[in-house]
Every structure is written in C-alpha cells, then in structure tokens.
Amino acid sequence: MTTSPGPDRAAQTGLEAIVFGAVAITARALNAAGVELTLPQWRALVIVGSARTGVSISDVAVRLGSELSPTSRLIGRLERRGLVVTGKTDRDRRVTRVHLTDEGRALRRQVIERRRRLIAEVLASVGMIDVAGADLLARLGEAFRPFL
C-alpha cells in the first residue's frame, strides 16, 4: 500500500517548488533584460530600490545575510556598472548610503515587470483561485516579508 505524504510534508514540498520556481523566474527575467547579475547583486538592487532615501551598506548586508566587507565589494561592482551610487551621510560620515541610478532604477523596473508577467503565466496555468487560496497566498507572502 502506497501512502501519500501528510499535509505538512506536501505543503513543504509544494512551497519548495514555488521557491525554486521563483528563483528560475528571476533568472529568466534577468536574462530577458540582457544583463548578467548574480542573485546577490539582483537582491541588492531590489533592496536599494525599495527605499526612496537609499539604504546603508550595512542594511544591505543584513538583508542579504552577508558580512559588511563582501557586501561593500558587491556594491562597488554595481557602482562601477553604473547601477548604483554611494555617498556619505551628513549626520554620520562613517555611514555609506546606496542609491539606484536612473539606469539601475530602469533595470530593476524592467526585470520586476518581466517577473510579474511570468508569475501571471504561472497563475493562469493554475486556473481559478478561490478566496481561501488567495488568502493562503497572501499569508505566505507576508510570512516571507522578513526575508525580502
């Protein structure tokens, strides 16, 4: 007799497929934009672009789950590519803030729009989602917020 995995295991397996698929969608969207960025570089662009007043390199490091030194090098590479600019704050000259350039902002927007189209294709292939399913997706999205 074959037994199916319990609901918790099935949910974990399904969520893992979603997460892997999300990474693949991001890779496709980056490829479609014709840009070669590592996943940490892309994440840094997402993080920096989420704050109108820029973000400190140390904040980027925390959100990447990385150390300050490698994050500083990563930001330096993005700056040399013209995607971000850095500068010291007036309040504390020890803090370096990072801002997107117009090119970085346009690239971020282009990749996010492509990702949204790909995600819409995935949702369309699933078919109708009832209120409970939509609620579950919203709750899962909120649960992932600390990792964004």
BAKENU-777642 format. One record per residue: residue number from 1; residue in three letters; x, y, z of N, C-alpha, C in turn. Coordinates in Angstrom, 3 decimals. Layout:
N
<seba NUM,"ala",<X,Y,Z>,<X,Y,Z>,<X,Y,Z>>
...
//
This chain:
148
<seba 1,"met",<0.839,-1.173,0.000>,<0.000,0.000,0.000>,<0.888,1.242,0.000>>
<seba 2,"thr",<0.629,2.156,-0.926>,<1.392,3.392,-1.032>,<0.688,4.464,-0.222>>
<seba 3,"thr",<1.466,5.142,0.592>,<0.881,6.233,1.356>,<1.371,7.550,0.788>>
<seba 4,"ser",<0.524,8.533,0.828>,<0.926,9.862,0.360>,<1.478,10.637,1.545>>
<seba 5,"pro",<2.326,11.613,1.251>,<2.873,12.406,2.344>,<1.767,13.172,3.067>>
<seba 6,"gly",<1.975,13.424,4.344>,<0.992,14.173,5.122>,<0.878,15.599,4.613>>
<seba 7,"pro",<-0.140,16.320,5.083>,<-0.365,17.677,4.588>,<0.820,18.611,4.838>>
<seba 8,"asp",<1.489,18.468,5.982>,<2.631,19.338,6.250>,<3.761,19.080,5.263>>
<seba 9,"arg",<4.044,17.807,4.992>,<5.106,17.451,4.054>,<4.723,17.866,2.643>>
<seba 10,"ala",<3.492,17.661,2.268>,<3.033,18.064,0.939>,<3.117,19.579,0.786>>
<seba 11,"ala",<2.745,20.304,1.830>,<2.825,21.771,1.791>,<4.279,22.227,1.662>>
<seba 12,"gln",<5.162,21.587,2.405>,<6.581,21.949,2.340>,<7.146,21.664,0.949>>
<seba 13,"thr",<6.792,20.521,0.383>,<7.256,20.163,-0.953>,<6.734,21.158,-1.990>>
<seba 14,"gly",<5.471,21.514,-1.884>,<4.883,22.488,-2.801>,<5.528,23.853,-2.675>>
<seba 15,"leu",<5.753,24.288,-1.441>,<6.372,25.593,-1.220>,<7.810,25.605,-1.733>>
<seba 16,"glu",<8.509,24.498,-1.551>,<9.874,24.405,-2.064>,<9.885,24.536,-3.586>>
<seba 17,"ala",<8.930,23.911,-4.255>,<8.833,24.034,-5.710>,<8.553,25.486,-6.107>>
<seba 18,"ile",<7.709,26.163,-5.341>,<7.409,27.574,-5.613>,<8.670,28.417,-5.469>>
<seba 19,"val",<9.417,28.187,-4.403>,<10.626,28.973,-4.155>,<11.651,28.737,-5.263>>
<seba 20,"phe",<11.889,27.480,-5.616>,<12.819,27.184,-6.711>,<12.323,27.805,-8.013>>
<seba 21,"gly",<11.033,27.705,-8.250>,<10.459,28.301,-9.452>,<10.614,29.808,-9.469>>
<seba 22,"ala",<10.472,30.448,-8.316>,<10.634,31.900,-8.230>,<12.061,32.313,-8.586>>
<seba 23,"val",<13.032,31.536,-8.140>,<14.426,31.825,-8.491>,<14.615,31.667,-9.999>>
<seba 24,"ala",<14.030,30.614,-10.568>,<14.140,30.395,-12.014>,<13.476,31.526,-12.792>>
<seba 25,"ile",<12.338,32.002,-12.321>,<11.658,33.122,-12.966>,<12.529,34.366,-12.922>>
<seba 26,"thr",<13.174,34.613,-11.784>,<14.063,35.761,-11.674>,<15.223,35.633,-12.655>>
<seba 27,"ala",<15.814,34.440,-12.744>,<16.919,34.221,-13.681>,<16.466,34.477,-15.120>>
<seba 28,"arg",<15.274,34.013,-15.475>,<14.751,34.247,-16.823>,<14.517,35.729,-17.081>>
<seba 29,"ala",<13.982,36.419,-16.075>,<13.718,37.850,-16.233>,<15.019,38.626,-16.388>>
<seba 30,"leu",<16.046,38.252,-15.630>,<17.355,38.905,-15.770>,<17.938,38.625,-17.146>>
<seba 31,"asn",<17.810,37.382,-17.601>,<18.314,37.003,-18.918>,<17.595,37.779,-20.021>>
<seba 32,"ala",<16.269,37.915,-19.882>,<15.490,38.654,-20.879>,<15.906,40.121,-20.934>>
<seba 33,"ala",<16.374,40.650,-19.793>,<16.827,42.039,-19.748>,<18.223,42.184,-20.353>>
<seba 34,"gly",<18.857,41.043,-20.648>,<20.177,41.077,-21.269>,<21.268,41.531,-20.317>>
<seba 35,"val",<21.082,41.241,-19.052>,<22.059,41.687,-18.063>,<22.572,40.486,-17.281>>
<seba 36,"glu",<23.848,40.501,-16.986>,<24.424,39.439,-16.179>,<24.631,39.965,-14.767>>
<seba 37,"leu",<23.753,39.525,-13.882>,<23.856,39.869,-12.465>,<23.784,38.584,-11.673>>
<seba 38,"thr",<24.549,38.520,-10.608>,<24.407,37.392,-9.695>,<23.131,37.603,-8.886>>
<seba 39,"leu",<22.653,36.538,-8.273>,<21.462,36.670,-7.439>,<21.697,37.674,-6.300>>
<seba 40,"pro",<22.855,37.649,-5.599>,<23.075,38.676,-4.573>,<23.095,40.104,-5.143>>
<seba 41,"gln",<23.642,40.289,-6.341>,<23.617,41.627,-6.944>,<22.184,42.065,-7.239>>
<seba 42,"trp",<21.387,41.145,-7.770>,<19.983,41.464,-8.032>,<19.273,41.805,-6.731>>
<seba 43,"arg",<19.488,40.983,-5.697>,<18.854,41.243,-4.396>,<19.251,42.622,-3.882>>
<seba 44,"ala",<20.515,42.986,-4.051>,<20.966,44.312,-3.608>,<20.216,45.409,-4.353>>
<seba 45,"leu",<20.013,45.249,-5.660>,<19.243,46.245,-6.418>,<17.808,46.335,-5.917>>
<seba 46,"val",<17.223,45.196,-5.597>,<15.859,45.186,-5.068>,<15.818,45.920,-3.728>>
<seba 47,"ile",<16.775,45.612,-2.851>,<16.821,46.217,-1.522>,<17.039,47.726,-1.627>>
<seba 48,"val",<18.024,48.133,-2.408>,<18.330,49.563,-2.544>,<17.149,50.303,-3.159>>
<seba 49,"gly",<16.509,49.689,-4.145>,<15.380,50.336,-4.809>,<14.118,50.396,-3.979>>
<seba 50,"ser",<14.083,49.658,-2.877>,<12.874,49.656,-2.043>,<12.814,50.856,-1.101>>
<seba 51,"ala",<13.899,51.623,-1.024>,<13.948,52.780,-0.118>,<14.216,54.046,-0.919>>
<seba 52,"arg",<13.307,54.987,-0.850>,<13.457,56.241,-1.599>,<14.694,57.028,-1.187>>
<seba 53,"thr",<15.064,56.935,0.063>,<16.202,57.709,0.561>,<17.493,56.904,0.542>>
<seba 54,"gly",<17.485,55.801,-0.180>,<18.658,54.949,-0.210>,<18.725,54.100,1.044>>
<seba 55,"val",<19.761,53.304,1.118>,<19.918,52.380,2.231>,<21.409,52.269,2.530>>
<seba 56,"ser",<21.739,52.026,3.773>,<23.150,51.894,4.124>,<23.679,50.542,3.659>>
<seba 57,"ile",<24.981,50.492,3.424>,<25.595,49.223,3.018>,<25.395,48.183,4.116>>
<seba 58,"ser",<25.461,48.610,5.375>,<25.260,47.639,6.466>,<23.839,47.083,6.452>>
<seba 59,"asp",<22.844,47.902,6.099>,<21.471,47.405,5.983>,<21.345,46.402,4.834>>
<seba 60,"val",<22.031,46.676,3.727>,<22.019,45.733,2.606>,<22.630,44.412,3.060>>
<seba 61,"ala",<23.745,44.488,3.786>,<24.418,43.268,4.265>,<23.492,42.445,5.149>>
<seba 62,"val",<22.807,43.092,6.067>,<21.892,42.380,6.966>,<20.800,41.692,6.163>>
<seba 63,"arg",<20.213,42.413,5.223>,<19.114,41.834,4.453>,<19.574,40.745,3.496>>
<seba 64,"leu",<20.848,40.791,3.090>,<21.400,39.716,2.261>,<21.845,38.525,3.102>>
<seba 65,"gly",<21.973,38.738,4.416>,<22.513,37.692,5.272>,<24.009,37.543,5.056>>
<seba 66,"ser",<24.659,38.646,4.786>,<26.070,38.654,4.439>,<26.849,39.519,5.423>>
<seba 67,"glu",<28.146,39.485,5.296>,<29.022,40.346,6.093>,<29.213,41.670,5.367>>
<seba 68,"leu",<29.687,42.678,6.092>,<29.841,44.019,5.544>,<30.874,44.082,4.414>>
<seba 69,"ser",<32.012,43.439,4.592>,<33.086,43.538,3.598>,<32.678,42.976,2.227>>
<seba 70,"pro",<32.130,41.750,2.156>,<31.699,41.265,0.838>,<30.570,42.103,0.241>>
<seba 71,"thr",<29.703,42.624,1.095>,<28.607,43.467,0.596>,<29.156,44.768,0.035>>
<seba 72,"ser",<30.164,45.342,0.677>,<30.795,46.557,0.156>,<31.406,46.305,-1.220>>
<seba 73,"arg",<32.044,45.154,-1.381>,<32.614,44.814,-2.696>,<31.505,44.640,-3.737>>
<seba 74,"leu",<30.418,43.981,-3.343>,<29.284,43.781,-4.243>,<28.716,45.138,-4.686>>
<seba 75,"ile",<28.532,46.041,-3.736>,<28.014,47.384,-4.053>,<28.999,48.112,-4.956>>
<seba 76,"gly",<30.295,47.954,-4.700>,<31.315,48.578,-5.552>,<31.221,48.104,-6.993>>
<seba 77,"arg",<30.966,46.797,-7.187>,<30.803,46.272,-8.547>,<29.573,46.877,-9.221>>
<seba 78,"leu",<28.479,46.997,-8.468>,<27.267,47.600,-9.029>,<27.492,49.071,-9.354>>
<seba 79,"glu",<28.276,49.736,-8.530>,<28.565,51.152,-8.770>,<29.423,51.310,-10.029>>
<seba 80,"arg",<30.415,50.454,-10.213>,<31.253,50.519,-11.413>,<30.440,50.251,-12.680>>
<seba 81,"arg",<29.378,49.481,-12.557>,<28.496,49.203,-13.701>,<27.478,50.315,-13.931>>
<seba 82,"gly",<27.456,51.302,-13.043>,<26.554,52.432,-13.211>,<25.140,52.187,-12.730>>
<seba 83,"leu",<24.946,51.158,-11.899>,<23.599,50.827,-11.429>,<23.260,51.464,-10.090>>
<seba 84,"val",<24.272,51.790,-9.297>,<24.068,52.450,-8.010>,<25.124,53.537,-7.837>>
<seba 85,"val",<24.844,54.463,-6.929>,<25.836,55.448,-6.479>,<25.881,55.377,-4.962>>
<seba 86,"thr",<27.028,55.693,-4.414>,<27.180,55.691,-2.963>,<27.631,57.061,-2.498>>
<seba 87,"gly",<27.353,57.343,-1.248>,<27.787,58.603,-0.657>,<27.671,58.550,0.846>>
<seba 88,"lys",<28.406,59.420,1.485>,<28.374,59.520,2.940>,<27.175,60.365,3.367>>
<seba 89,"thr",<26.692,60.117,4.567>,<25.583,60.916,5.088>,<26.138,62.131,5.821>>
<seba 90,"asp",<25.360,63.189,5.898>,<25.782,64.382,6.622>,<25.826,64.131,8.130>>
<seba 91,"arg",<24.876,63.323,8.608>,<24.788,63.051,10.046>,<25.945,62.221,10.574>>
<seba 92,"asp",<26.358,61.217,9.801>,<27.404,60.307,10.260>,<28.265,59.937,9.069>>
<seba 93,"arg",<29.444,60.530,8.987>,<30.332,60.329,7.849>,<30.840,58.895,7.746>>
<seba 94,"arg",<30.601,58.073,8.773>,<31.018,56.671,8.719>,<30.030,55.827,7.923>>
<seba 95,"val",<28.817,56.320,7.749>,<27.758,55.563,7.072>,<27.769,55.873,5.576>>
<seba 96,"thr",<27.822,54.823,4.776>,<27.729,54.970,3.322>,<26.343,54.530,2.894>>
<seba 97,"arg",<25.655,55.440,2.204>,<24.311,55.130,1.707>,<24.391,54.810,0.222>>
<seba 98,"val",<23.513,53.933,-0.201>,<23.481,53.485,-1.589>,<22.148,53.892,-2.205>>
<seba 99,"his",<22.206,54.411,-3.417>,<21.013,54.816,-4.163>,<21.099,54.230,-5.561>>
<seba 100,"leu",<19.948,53.922,-6.149>,<19.922,53.483,-7.539>,<20.176,54.669,-8.456>>
<seba 101,"thr",<20.864,54.419,-9.551>,<20.969,55.412,-10.615>,<19.720,55.270,-11.486>>
<seba 102,"asp",<19.555,56.173,-12.432>,<18.432,56.040,-13.365>,<18.520,54.707,-14.104>>
<seba 103,"glu",<19.742,54.314,-14.492>,<19.927,53.040,-15.182>,<19.558,51.863,-14.270>>
<seba 104,"gly",<19.967,51.942,-13.011>,<19.635,50.888,-12.057>,<18.145,50.802,-11.806>>
<seba 105,"arg",<17.508,51.960,-11.707>,<16.057,52.009,-11.485>,<15.319,51.420,-12.688>>
<seba 106,"ala",<15.768,51.768,-13.898>,<15.117,51.253,-15.113>,<15.303,49.739,-15.215>>
<seba 107,"leu",<16.491,49.255,-14.920>,<16.742,47.814,-14.976>,<15.892,47.088,-13.946>>
<seba 108,"arg",<15.850,47.605,-12.736>,<15.051,46.994,-11.673>,<13.583,46.907,-12.096>>
<seba 109,"arg",<13.076,48.000,-12.629>,<11.670,48.043,-13.067>,<11.429,47.049,-14.202>>
<seba 110,"gln",<12.337,46.980,-15.177>,<12.200,46.070,-16.317>,<12.177,44.611,-15.858>>
<seba 111,"val",<13.079,44.256,-14.966>,<13.145,42.864,-14.508>,<11.910,42.526,-13.670>>
<seba 112,"ile",<11.496,43.429,-12.808>,<10.303,43.176,-11.985>,<9.070,43.023,-12.867>>
<seba 113,"glu",<8.934,43.861,-13.890>,<7.785,43.738,-14.795>,<7.806,42.395,-15.522>>
<seba 114,"arg",<8.977,41.955,-15.955>,<9.085,40.653,-16.628>,<8.738,39.531,-15.658>>
<seba 115,"arg",<9.221,39.629,-14.417>,<8.892,38.624,-13.404>,<7.382,38.559,-13.187>>
<seba 116,"arg",<6.749,39.719,-13.120>,<5.290,39.751,-12.902>,<4.547,39.072,-14.041>>
<seba 117,"arg",<5.008,39.275,-15.270>,<4.357,38.612,-16.415>,<4.532,37.099,-16.323>>
<seba 118,"leu",<5.721,36.651,-15.951>,<5.960,35.215,-15.818>,<5.133,34.621,-14.679>>
<seba 119,"ile",<5.033,35.342,-13.573>,<4.217,34.877,-12.448>,<2.746,34.812,-12.863>>
<seba 120,"ala",<2.298,35.790,-13.644>,<0.912,35.781,-14.133>,<0.658,34.550,-15.013>>
<seba 121,"glu",<1.650,34.170,-15.809>,<1.513,32.959,-16.630>,<1.361,31.717,-15.741>>
<seba 122,"val",<2.154,31.659,-14.682>,<2.057,30.521,-13.756>,<0.665,30.487,-13.131>>
<seba 123,"leu",<0.195,31.629,-12.643>,<-1.133,31.675,-12.020>,<-2.223,31.307,-13.022>>
<seba 124,"ala",<-2.078,31.762,-14.260>,<-3.075,31.431,-15.282>,<-3.105,29.927,-15.543>>
<seba 125,"ser",<-1.960,29.280,-15.459>,<-1.928,27.835,-15.709>,<-2.586,27.048,-14.575>>
<seba 126,"val",<-2.686,27.661,-13.401>,<-3.327,27.014,-12.255>,<-4.838,27.064,-12.391>>
<seba 127,"gly",<-5.333,28.112,-12.996>,<-6.775,28.281,-13.125>,<-7.317,29.145,-12.000>>
<seba 128,"met",<-8.609,29.092,-11.833>,<-9.277,29.913,-10.825>,<-8.726,29.630,-9.432>>
<seba 129,"ile",<-8.496,30.688,-8.697>,<-8.071,30.562,-7.306>,<-9.202,31.096,-6.449>>
<seba 130,"asp",<-9.668,30.265,-5.526>,<-10.782,30.697,-4.680>,<-10.272,31.638,-3.594>>
<seba 131,"val",<-11.199,32.175,-2.830>,<-10.863,33.149,-1.787>,<-9.901,32.546,-0.764>>
<seba 132,"ala",<-10.121,31.305,-0.381>,<-9.237,30.655,0.598>,<-7.829,30.506,0.035>>
<seba 133,"gly",<-7.727,30.153,-1.241>,<-6.411,30.029,-1.877>,<-5.701,31.366,-1.962>>
<seba 134,"ala",<-6.444,32.405,-2.328>,<-5.866,33.752,-2.396>,<-5.414,34.214,-1.018>>
<seba 135,"asp",<-6.213,33.902,-0.005>,<-5.855,34.265,1.360>,<-4.578,33.542,1.794>>
<seba 136,"leu",<-4.483,32.264,1.468>,<-3.286,31.499,1.803>,<-2.057,32.095,1.131>>
<seba 137,"leu",<-2.160,32.439,-0.154>,<-1.032,33.051,-0.850>,<-0.639,34.374,-0.210>>
<seba 138,"ala",<-1.622,35.166,0.188>,<-1.329,36.442,0.845>,<-0.610,36.216,2.181>>
<seba 139,"arg",<-1.069,35.221,2.937>,<-0.416,34.918,4.223>,<1.005,34.404,4.020>>
<seba 140,"leu",<1.202,33.581,3.000>,<2.560,33.117,2.693>,<3.452,34.282,2.292>>
<seba 141,"gly",<2.911,35.183,1.487>,<3.667,36.382,1.102>,<4.087,37.187,2.314>>
<seba 142,"glu",<3.171,37.362,3.251>,<3.508,38.093,4.490>,<4.565,37.349,5.307>>
<seba 143,"ala",<4.483,36.032,5.349>,<5.454,35.249,6.095>,<6.854,35.381,5.509>>
<seba 144,"phe",<6.949,35.658,4.211>,<8.251,35.820,3.562>,<8.802,37.242,3.697>>
<seba 145,"arg",<8.005,38.197,4.148>,<8.456,39.592,4.244>,<9.783,39.759,4.982>>
<seba 146,"pro",<10.031,39.056,6.095>,<11.322,39.242,6.777>,<12.528,38.874,5.912>>
<seba 147,"phe",<12.314,38.095,4.873>,<13.425,37.687,4.014>,<13.625,38.617,2.820>>
<seba 148,"leu",<12.704,39.532,2.624>,<12.810,40.449,1.494>,<13.799,41.519,1.825>>
//
